């Protein structure tokens, strides 16, 4: 019975809210997310999280939450791979702050989003009651 709430639109909304919250949290000095924190972030990195969150939050309204989750999952998988192979390529000349912990987080996000996007059921068609 609970599974009916775990559709792509719901999951895109949950992940979107988390990404926006992480982006906002990055602007508040703390030991976890900051320019000196465990996860290295800066304004560009925070805005990137907020942009991904906004895209995920908007995706159900455009009828494409499953596809959006899949595209973002592939994007984060590519970020993780690039971060491990050539970490300097992610900084874009110092514009975006990343570190080794970020690479592992990107890999974990990619795994979670790949699972949600490809294993969980996609959008379910809306049906009407028959009388």
FENBEL-V360111 format. One record per helix or strand of 2 or more residues. SS is the DSSP state (@ for helix, = for strand). FROM is the first residue (numbers start at 1). TO is the last residue. If there is no record, write none. Layout:
SS_FROM_TO / SS_FROM_TO
//
This chain:
@_2_5 / @_8_25 / =_33_34 / =_39_40 / @_43_62 / @_65_85 / @_87_90 / @_100_118
//
